[in-house]
Amino acid sequence: MSATKDRVRIVESTTLSDDWYTLKKVTFDFLRRDGTWQRQSRETYDRGNGATILLHNRRTANVVLTRQFRMPVFVNGHDGMLIEAAAGLLDMATPEERIRLEAEEETGYRVSNIRKVFEAYMSPGSVTEKLYFYLGEYDASTRVNDGGGIEDEGEDLEVLEMPLGTALQLVRSGEIVDGKTIMLLQHLALSEIAEAGRA
């Protein structure tokens, strides 16, 4: 089979919206595995790439999350208040620079020992965004403000601190439904299991 770039011929790309982010309709020919070309159309939503971080305290086994209103989930039947790990779009910064700043703005903690754990596309059927996932450590001494986000950007976040076990229970009960947050909580839990096994 040829390289993917040789299997895709873009026929037309039309901008449908360029207000908040960019929504395009892309018409393309795709070389199928059986050797035939098939014309397809897809919409792509480009909002840039982002980064997310789960703050955890090794001594207490607590994590720091936020709760904020999200309109897209509200219009999909949820009450709109999501519990999430700190996150933000990259703009021109590197993922690590951006997530340090976002963590401080949203949670009030200046995190240390940041560690990248993986990258993932969260909704590859329609959204171009790639997320960079991090773990970072915090304790009471690293709190530099109250957090809550930036009011001028419409942010109004509640900062939550809880045991990792409680957060995992909230995943099971359906109170934490944000994908990036679930992935980070489960990664941290699996890492702790692995560390305990090596001890």
C-alpha positions as CSV (number, residue, x, y, z in Angstrom):
1,M,0.0,0.0,0.0
2,S,1.3,3.5,-0.9
3,A,2.0,6.2,1.6
4,T,-1.1,8.0,2.9
5,K,-0.2,11.2,1.2
6,D,-0.3,9.4,-2.1
7,R,-3.8,8.1,-1.3
8,V,-5.4,11.5,-0.7
9,R,-6.2,14.1,-3.4
10,I,-7.8,17.2,-2.1
11,V,-10.3,18.4,-4.7
12,E,-11.8,21.5,-2.9
13,S,-11.6,23.1,0.5
14,T,-14.3,25.6,1.5
15,T,-14.4,27.7,4.6
16,L,-17.8,27.4,6.2
17,S,-17.1,29.5,9.3
18,D,-14.1,31.6,10.5
19,D,-15.5,33.2,13.6
20,W,-14.3,31.6,16.8
21,Y,-12.2,28.9,15.1
22,T,-12.2,27.6,11.5
23,L,-14.7,25.2,10.1
24,K,-14.0,23.9,6.6
25,K,-15.6,21.4,4.2
26,V,-13.0,19.4,2.4
27,T,-13.9,17.3,-0.7
28,F,-11.2,14.8,-1.6
29,D,-10.6,11.6,-3.5
30,F,-9.3,8.6,-1.4
31,L,-7.6,5.6,-2.8
32,R,-9.3,2.6,-1.1
33,R,-7.5,-0.6,-0.2
34,D,-9.0,-2.4,-3.2
35,G,-7.3,0.1,-5.6
36,T,-10.4,2.2,-6.4
37,W,-10.7,6.0,-5.9
38,Q,-13.7,7.2,-3.9
39,R,-14.8,10.9,-3.6
40,Q,-15.7,11.9,-0.1
41,S,-16.5,15.1,1.8
42,R,-15.7,15.9,5.5
43,E,-16.0,18.9,7.7
44,T,-12.9,19.8,9.7
45,Y,-12.9,22.0,12.8
46,D,-9.5,23.7,13.4
47,R,-9.1,25.2,16.8
48,G,-5.4,24.7,17.1
49,N,-3.6,22.2,19.4
50,G,-3.8,22.2,23.2
51,A,-2.3,20.8,26.4
52,T,-3.8,19.5,29.6
53,I,-2.3,18.6,33.0
54,L,-3.4,16.7,36.1
55,L,-1.9,18.1,39.3
56,H,-1.2,15.5,42.0
57,N,0.3,15.5,45.4
58,R,2.5,12.5,46.1
59,R,2.3,12.9,49.9
60,T,-1.5,13.2,50.2
61,A,-2.5,11.3,47.0
62,N,-4.8,14.2,46.1
63,V,-5.5,15.7,42.7
64,V,-6.6,19.2,41.7
65,L,-9.4,19.6,39.2
66,T,-11.7,22.4,38.1
67,R,-15.4,22.7,37.6
68,Q,-16.6,25.1,34.8
69,F,-19.5,25.6,32.5
70,R,-19.3,24.2,28.9
71,M,-21.9,25.2,26.4
72,P,-21.4,22.3,23.9
73,V,-22.2,19.7,26.6
74,F,-25.1,21.8,27.9
75,V,-26.8,21.8,24.5
76,N,-26.2,18.0,24.4
77,G,-28.3,17.4,27.5
78,H,-25.7,17.7,30.3
79,D,-26.1,20.4,33.0
80,G,-23.0,22.0,31.5
81,M,-20.8,22.0,34.6
82,L,-17.8,19.8,33.8
83,I,-15.1,18.6,36.2
84,E,-11.9,18.8,34.3
85,A,-8.1,18.8,34.4
86,A,-6.5,22.2,33.7
87,A,-6.1,22.8,30.0
88,G,-5.6,25.4,27.3
89,L,-4.9,26.1,23.7
90,L,-1.2,26.5,22.7
91,D,-1.3,29.7,20.8
92,M,2.4,30.4,20.0
93,A,3.8,28.8,23.2
94,T,5.3,25.3,23.5
95,P,3.0,22.8,25.2
96,E,5.0,22.8,28.4
97,E,5.1,26.6,28.6
98,R,1.4,26.9,28.0
99,I,0.3,24.2,30.4
100,R,2.4,25.7,33.2
101,L,0.6,29.1,32.7
102,E,-2.8,27.5,32.3
103,A,-2.4,25.5,35.5
104,E,-1.5,28.6,37.5
105,E,-4.3,30.6,36.0
106,E,-6.9,28.0,36.5
107,T,-5.9,26.3,39.8
108,G,-3.7,28.8,41.5
109,Y,-0.8,26.4,41.8
110,R,2.7,26.8,40.3
111,V,3.4,23.2,39.4
112,S,6.7,21.5,39.6
113,N,8.1,18.2,38.1
114,I,6.0,18.4,35.0
115,R,6.1,15.2,33.0
116,K,4.7,14.7,29.5
117,V,2.9,11.3,29.4
118,F,1.4,11.2,25.9
119,E,-0.3,12.9,23.0
120,A,-3.7,12.2,21.6
121,Y,-6.3,13.3,19.0
122,M,-9.6,13.6,21.0
123,S,-12.2,13.7,18.2
124,P,-10.3,12.8,15.0
125,G,-13.5,12.4,12.9
126,S,-14.0,16.1,12.8
127,V,-11.6,18.1,15.0
128,T,-8.0,18.7,14.1
129,E,-6.8,19.4,17.6
130,K,-4.0,17.3,19.2
131,L,-3.7,17.4,22.9
132,Y,-0.4,17.1,24.9
133,F,-1.0,15.4,28.2
134,Y,1.1,16.1,31.3
135,L,1.3,15.2,35.0
136,G,2.6,17.8,37.5
137,E,3.2,17.9,41.2
138,Y,1.8,20.4,43.7
139,D,1.6,21.0,47.4
140,A,0.3,23.8,49.7
141,S,3.6,25.7,49.3
142,T,3.2,26.0,45.5
143,R,-0.2,27.9,45.7
144,V,0.4,31.4,44.4
145,N,-3.2,32.6,43.9
146,D,-6.8,31.5,44.2
147,G,-7.0,30.3,40.5
148,G,-10.4,30.5,38.8
149,G,-9.2,31.5,35.3
150,I,-9.2,34.8,33.6
151,E,-12.5,36.7,33.9
152,D,-11.9,38.7,30.7
153,E,-11.9,35.4,28.8
154,G,-15.2,34.4,30.3
155,E,-13.6,31.9,32.7
156,D,-15.2,31.2,36.1
157,L,-13.7,28.0,37.4
158,E,-14.2,26.4,40.8
159,V,-11.0,24.7,42.0
160,L,-11.5,21.2,43.5
161,E,-9.0,19.2,45.5
162,M,-9.8,15.6,46.2
163,P,-8.2,12.1,46.7
164,L,-7.4,10.3,43.5
165,G,-9.7,7.5,44.6
166,T,-12.6,9.9,44.9
167,A,-12.0,11.3,41.4
168,L,-11.9,7.7,40.0
169,Q,-15.3,7.1,41.8
170,L,-16.7,10.2,40.1
171,V,-15.6,8.7,36.8
172,R,-17.5,5.5,37.6
173,S,-20.6,7.4,38.8
174,G,-20.7,9.5,35.7
175,E,-20.0,12.8,37.4
176,I,-16.6,13.2,35.6
177,V,-17.4,12.8,31.9
178,D,-14.6,14.9,30.3
179,G,-12.4,12.6,28.2
180,K,-9.0,14.2,28.8
181,T,-9.6,14.2,32.5
182,I,-10.6,10.5,32.6
183,M,-7.5,9.6,30.6
184,L,-5.2,11.5,33.0
185,L,-6.8,10.1,36.1
186,Q,-6.6,6.5,34.8
187,H,-3.0,7.1,33.7
188,L,-2.0,8.3,37.1
189,A,-3.9,5.4,38.8
190,L,-2.1,2.9,36.6
191,S,1.2,4.5,37.2
192,E,0.7,4.3,41.0
193,I,-0.2,0.6,40.6
194,A,3.0,0.0,38.6
195,E,5.1,1.9,41.1
196,A,3.6,-0.1,44.0
197,G,4.4,-3.3,42.1
198,R,8.1,-2.3,41.7
199,A,8.4,-1.4,45.4
